[in-house]
């Protein structure tokens, strides 16, 4: 997982008014969206293969 500082750099000026907790929550949501997107893409590309289980973003 990216650090709060790295997330702030990626967000740029948009992160100036956010607390560390808000940046962390935003990053968690991005990771969750990425997990769902990756899982769906793998299902479409490899329909006959079982997917490995993934942990939730809060477990990272």
Backbone as JSON Lines, residues from 0, in Angstrom:
{"i":0,"aa":"X","n":[0.85,-1.18,0.0],"ca":[0.0,0.0,0.0],"c":[0.89,1.24,0.0]}
{"i":1,"aa":"X","n":[0.42,2.26,-0.68],"ca":[1.17,3.52,-0.73],"c":[1.07,4.26,0.59]}
{"i":2,"aa":"X","n":[2.1,5.0,0.89],"ca":[2.09,5.82,2.12],"c":[1.16,7.02,1.92]}
{"i":3,"aa":"X","n":[0.78,7.63,3.02],"ca":[-0.04,8.84,2.98],"c":[0.68,9.92,2.17]}
{"i":4,"aa":"X","n":[1.98,10.05,2.39],"ca":[2.75,11.06,1.69],"c":[2.73,10.83,0.18]}
{"i":5,"aa":"X","n":[2.89,9.56,-0.23],"ca":[2.87,9.22,-1.66],"c":[1.49,9.49,-2.26]}
{"i":6,"aa":"X","n":[0.45,9.14,-1.52],"ca":[-0.91,9.41,-1.99],"c":[-1.13,10.91,-2.16]}
{"i":7,"aa":"X","n":[-0.62,11.7,-1.22],"ca":[-0.74,13.16,-1.32],"c":[-0.03,13.68,-2.57]}
{"i":8,"aa":"X","n":[1.15,13.12,-2.87],"ca":[1.88,13.53,-4.07],"c":[1.08,13.21,-5.33]}
{"i":9,"aa":"X","n":[0.48,12.04,-5.36],"ca":[-0.31,11.64,-6.51],"c":[-1.54,12.54,-6.67]}
{"i":10,"aa":"X","n":[-2.19,12.84,-5.56],"ca":[-3.39,13.69,-5.6],"c":[-3.06,15.15,-5.9]}
{"i":11,"aa":"X","n":[-1.86,15.57,-5.56],"ca":[-1.45,16.95,-5.82],"c":[-2.23,17.95,-4.96]}
{"i":12,"aa":"X","n":[-2.54,19.08,-5.55],"ca":[-3.22,20.16,-4.82],"c":[-4.58,19.74,-4.29]}
{"i":13,"aa":"X","n":[-5.18,18.73,-4.91],"ca":[-6.49,18.26,-4.47],"c":[-6.45,17.73,-3.04]}
{"i":14,"aa":"X","n":[-5.27,17.34,-2.57],"ca":[-5.14,16.75,-1.23],"c":[-4.86,17.8,-0.15]}
{"i":15,"aa":"X","n":[-4.65,19.03,-0.55],"ca":[-4.27,20.06,0.42],"c":[-5.28,20.24,1.55]}
{"i":16,"aa":"X","n":[-6.56,20.12,1.23],"ca":[-7.59,20.34,2.24],"c":[-8.07,19.06,2.92]}
{"i":17,"aa":"X","n":[-7.41,17.95,2.63],"ca":[-7.81,16.67,3.21],"c":[-6.94,16.32,4.42]}
{"i":18,"aa":"X","n":[-7.56,15.7,5.4],"ca":[-6.8,15.21,6.54],"c":[-6.09,13.92,6.14]}
{"i":19,"aa":"X","n":[-5.13,13.49,6.95],"ca":[-4.46,12.22,6.68],"c":[-5.47,11.07,6.64]}
{"i":20,"aa":"X","n":[-6.44,11.11,7.53],"ca":[-7.46,10.06,7.58],"c":[-8.27,10.05,6.29]}
{"i":21,"aa":"X","n":[-8.63,11.21,5.78],"ca":[-9.39,11.29,4.53],"c":[-8.57,10.76,3.34]}
{"i":22,"aa":"X","n":[-7.28,11.09,3.32],"ca":[-6.41,10.6,2.25],"c":[-6.31,9.08,2.35]}
{"i":23,"aa":"X","n":[-6.15,8.56,3.55],"ca":[-6.07,7.12,3.76],"c":[-7.35,6.43,3.29]}
{"i":24,"aa":"X","n":[-8.51,6.99,3.65],"ca":[-9.79,6.41,3.24],"c":[-9.96,6.45,1.73]}
{"i":25,"aa":"X","n":[-9.53,7.53,1.11],"ca":[-9.6,7.65,-0.34],"c":[-8.72,6.59,-1.0]}
{"i":26,"aa":"X","n":[-7.52,6.41,-0.49],"ca":[-6.62,5.39,-1.03],"c":[-7.2,3.99,-0.85]}
{"i":27,"aa":"X","n":[-7.83,3.74,0.28],"ca":[-8.46,2.44,0.52],"c":[-9.55,2.18,-0.53]}
{"i":28,"aa":"X","n":[-10.32,3.21,-0.85],"ca":[-11.38,3.07,-1.85],"c":[-10.8,2.8,-3.23]}
{"i":29,"aa":"X","n":[-9.69,3.45,-3.54],"ca":[-9.03,3.22,-4.83],"c":[-8.53,1.79,-4.91]}
{"i":30,"aa":"X","n":[-7.93,1.29,-3.84],"ca":[-7.48,-0.1,-3.82],"c":[-8.65,-1.06,-3.98]}
{"i":31,"aa":"X","n":[-9.77,-0.78,-3.33],"ca":[-10.94,-1.65,-3.45],"c":[-11.46,-1.65,-4.89]}
{"i":32,"aa":"X","n":[-11.51,-0.48,-5.51],"ca":[-11.95,-0.39,-6.9],"c":[-11.0,-1.15,-7.82]}
{"i":33,"aa":"X","n":[-9.71,-1.02,-7.56],"ca":[-8.72,-1.75,-8.37],"c":[-8.89,-3.26,-8.22]}
{"i":34,"aa":"X","n":[-9.17,-3.73,-7.0],"ca":[-9.38,-5.15,-6.78],"c":[-10.57,-5.66,-7.58]}
{"i":35,"aa":"X","n":[-11.67,-4.92,-7.54],"ca":[-12.88,-5.32,-8.26],"c":[-12.62,-5.31,-9.77]}
{"i":36,"aa":"X","n":[-11.96,-4.28,-10.25],"ca":[-11.66,-4.16,-11.68],"c":[-10.75,-5.29,-12.14]}
{"i":37,"aa":"X","n":[-9.73,-5.58,-11.38],"ca":[-8.81,-6.67,-11.73],"c":[-9.52,-8.01,-11.72]}
{"i":38,"aa":"X","n":[-10.32,-8.25,-10.7],"ca":[-11.05,-9.52,-10.61],"c":[-11.97,-9.7,-11.81]}
{"i":39,"aa":"X","n":[-12.7,-8.66,-12.17],"ca":[-13.62,-8.74,-13.3],"c":[-12.87,-8.95,-14.61]}
{"i":40,"aa":"X","n":[-11.76,-8.26,-14.78],"ca":[-10.95,-8.42,-16.0],"c":[-10.42,-9.84,-16.11]}
{"i":41,"aa":"X","n":[-9.92,-10.38,-15.01],"ca":[-9.42,-11.75,-15.02],"c":[-10.52,-12.76,-15.34]}
{"i":42,"aa":"X","n":[-11.72,-12.52,-14.8],"ca":[-12.85,-13.41,-15.1],"c":[-13.17,-13.4,-16.59]}
{"i":43,"aa":"X","n":[-13.07,-12.23,-17.19],"ca":[-13.38,-12.12,-18.62],"c":[-12.26,-12.72,-19.49]}
{"i":44,"aa":"X","n":[-11.02,-12.53,-19.09],"ca":[-9.9,-13.03,-19.89],"c":[-9.63,-14.51,-19.67]}
{"i":45,"aa":"X","n":[-9.9,-14.98,-18.46],"ca":[-9.62,-16.38,-18.1],"c":[-10.86,-17.0,-17.48]}
{"i":46,"aa":"X","n":[-11.92,-17.18,-18.26],"ca":[-13.2,-17.6,-17.69],"c":[-13.2,-19.0,-17.06]}
{"i":47,"aa":"X","n":[-12.28,-19.86,-17.44],"ca":[-12.29,-21.23,-16.94],"c":[-11.29,-21.49,-15.83]}
{"i":48,"aa":"X","n":[-10.66,-20.44,-15.33],"ca":[-9.68,-20.62,-14.26],"c":[-10.2,-20.03,-12.96]}
{"i":49,"aa":"X","n":[-9.99,-20.74,-11.86],"ca":[-10.39,-20.17,-10.56],"c":[-9.47,-19.0,-10.21]}
{"i":50,"aa":"X","n":[-10.05,-17.99,-9.6],"ca":[-9.27,-16.83,-9.2],"c":[-8.69,-17.03,-7.8]}
{"i":51,"aa":"X","n":[-7.48,-16.55,-7.59],"ca":[-6.92,-16.63,-6.23],"c":[-7.72,-15.71,-5.31]}
{"i":52,"aa":"X","n":[-7.84,-16.09,-4.07],"ca":[-8.55,-15.22,-3.13],"c":[-7.7,-14.0,-2.82]}
{"i":53,"aa":"X","n":[-8.37,-12.88,-2.59],"ca":[-7.66,-11.64,-2.27],"c":[-8.15,-11.14,-0.93]}
{"i":54,"aa":"X","n":[-7.28,-10.43,-0.23],"ca":[-7.69,-9.85,1.03],"c":[-8.36,-8.52,0.77]}
{"i":55,"aa":"X","n":[-9.06,-8.04,1.77],"ca":[-9.72,-6.74,1.61],"c":[-8.7,-5.63,1.81]}
{"i":56,"aa":"X","n":[-8.98,-4.42,1.3],"ca":[-8.04,-3.32,1.44],"c":[-7.7,-3.0,2.89]}
{"i":57,"aa":"X","n":[-8.63,-3.24,3.8],"ca":[-8.35,-2.95,5.2],"c":[-7.35,-3.94,5.82]}
{"i":58,"aa":"X","n":[-7.13,-5.07,5.14],"ca":[-6.17,-6.07,5.62],"c":[-4.73,-5.75,5.21]}
{"i":59,"aa":"X","n":[-4.55,-4.73,4.4],"ca":[-3.22,-4.42,3.87],"c":[-2.42,-3.61,4.84]}
